[in-house]
Amino acid sequence: MNELLVDSPFRQDILKGLSANPKYLLPKYFYDARGDELFQQIMHCPEYYLTQAEAEILSLQSRRILERCANTSGQFDIVELGAGDGSKTIFLLQEALRMQCSQQYYPIDISPSMIAYLNQNLGAKLPGMQVSGLAGDYFDMLEQLQTANDQPKLVLFLGATVGNMLPREAVQFFQQLKSFLRQGDHVLVGFDLKKNPQTILDAYNDKGGLTKAFNLNLLQRINRELGANFQLHQFSHFPVYDPITGSCKSYLISTCDQRVTFDDDTVIAFERDEPIYMEVSQKYSKTEIQQLASQAGFKPVESFYDSRHQFADVLWRVSSE
Ligand SMILES: C[S@@+](CC[C@H](N)C(=O)[O-])C[C@H]1O[C@@H](n2cnc3c(N)ncnc32)[C@H](O)[C@@H]1O
């Protein structure tokens, strides 16, 4: 076994999660090359309304969003946390070029293949925009960026990725984010709104089985990268939505008593019906979004909704007022 891999953060996090009670895995590890592909497919499946809703906001309201930023910041760099394929962000970047308020885009993503894709393809589609992708964890990359330049910033955190945290974790996340920003900088956050519970549950339980495959792919990744022997067909996918808390949680359930062995001889035992908690997709009310801004110390500027009010892109400013 490669010694470097023995202590890799991936191995440590996976073994820590699978040794916990209840067992869990971290959603940031969904995104290997196959996970990226599956997520692109989920974004286009009929039940996953989030993508269309946010694309509608950004295609129709980017000018207004950027005007609100340019009011205080003039020229600014655009930084995106968890950029994915940038397919919705492009509307905002095109508008920024037209308005001449930004010529620099820094997409940050933990997936190196997504960053390679953006570096190669986005610049060609956006003549005049400098695309400088950063592959790594949000705050590690923000730190690199902070030492590299001190331009005013608009930070995008789109696609309801904030929902992969529970509300109390989101407060801490935004407090930490604020420590990288300056007075007058802006943050645009995509929130999925609370709505008909069945609509939400269907989005995480698509008929085509893409969400199931996306979850199982993490077990496949563990098999490949950590020499484990998960039998994928011995796990079922189980999403639940609680309309009071707004948490939609996904689990993989062990369908039998089983033992999984890793290449370092670690053995993880599963009982029949034992869950692995895979991810939360947190939904928010408009009031809860306001509360989050105030707890994290941001000043709400304006909220932008799709025509069906399913989704919100919310603009906050760093301000001492
Ligand atoms: C739900 S997807 C959203 C992608 C895109 N923003 C969109 O709206 O389509 C989350 C993205 O965040 C990235 N990501 C997840 N955890 C991350 C982390 N800790 N640091 C950097 N990127 C992360 C994933 O690789 C993935 O591309």
The ligand as an SDF file (V2000), in Angstrom:
LIG
                    3D

 27 29  0  0  0  0  0  0  0  0999 V2000
  -24.3350   20.9160   -5.2210 C   0  0  0  0  0  0  0  0  0  0  0  0
  -22.9430   21.1410   -6.2890 S   0  0  0  0  0  0  0  0  0  0  0  0
  -23.3240   22.7420   -6.9570 C   0  0  0  0  0  0  0  0  0  0  0  0
  -22.5230   23.1130   -8.1680 C   0  0  0  0  0  0  0  0  0  0  0  0
  -22.8290   24.4900   -8.7590 C   0  0  0  0  0  0  0  0  0  0  0  0
  -22.5760   25.5630   -7.8070 N   0  0  0  0  0  0  0  0  0  0  0  0
  -24.2520   24.5600   -9.2460 C   0  0  0  0  0  0  0  0  0  0  0  0
  -25.0120   25.3840   -8.7340 O   0  0  0  0  0  0  0  0  0  0  0  0
  -24.5980   23.8070  -10.1510 O   0  0  0  0  0  0  0  0  0  0  0  0
  -21.6650   21.4380   -5.1190 C   0  0  0  0  0  0  0  0  0  0  0  0
  -20.2930   21.7400   -5.7060 C   0  0  0  0  0  0  0  0  0  0  0  0
  -19.4410   22.1210   -4.6280 O   0  0  0  0  0  0  0  0  0  0  0  0
  -18.2190   21.4040   -4.6900 C   0  0  0  0  0  0  0  0  0  0  0  0
  -17.7820   21.2260   -3.3020 N   0  0  0  0  0  0  0  0  0  0  0  0
  -18.3780   20.4830   -2.3270 C   0  0  0  0  0  0  0  0  0  0  0  0
  -17.7250   20.5850   -1.1650 N   0  0  0  0  0  0  0  0  0  0  0  0
  -16.6700   21.4270   -1.3900 C   0  0  0  0  0  0  0  0  0  0  0  0
  -15.6130   21.9330   -0.5650 C   0  0  0  0  0  0  0  0  0  0  0  0
  -15.5350   21.6050    0.7230 N   0  0  0  0  0  0  0  0  0  0  0  0
  -14.7220   22.7730   -1.1300 N   0  0  0  0  0  0  0  0  0  0  0  0
  -14.7980   23.1080   -2.4500 C   0  0  0  0  0  0  0  0  0  0  0  0
  -15.7760   22.6560   -3.2750 N   0  0  0  0  0  0  0  0  0  0  0  0
  -16.7020   21.8350   -2.7620 C   0  0  0  0  0  0  0  0  0  0  0  0
  -18.5380   20.1160   -5.4090 C   0  0  0  0  0  0  0  0  0  0  0  0
  -17.4200   19.5460   -6.0560 O   0  0  0  0  0  0  0  0  0  0  0  0
  -19.6280   20.5540   -6.3840 C   0  0  0  0  0  0  0  0  0  0  0  0
  -19.1050   20.9450   -7.6340 O   0  0  0  0  0  0  0  0  0  0  0  0
  1  2  1  0
  2  3  1  0
  2 10  1  0
  3  4  1  0
  4  5  1  0
  5  6  1  0
  5  7  1  0
  7  8  2  0
  7  9  1  0
 10 11  1  0
 11 12  1  0
 11 26  1  0
 12 13  1  0
 13 14  1  0
 13 24  1  0
 14 15  1  0
 14 23  1  0
 15 16  2  0
 16 17  1  0
 17 18  1  0
 17 23  2  0
 18 19  1  0
 18 20  2  0
 20 21  1  0
 21 22  2  0
 22 23  1  0
 24 25  1  0
 24 26  1  0
 26 27  1  0
M  CHG  2   2   1   9  -1
M  END
$$$$
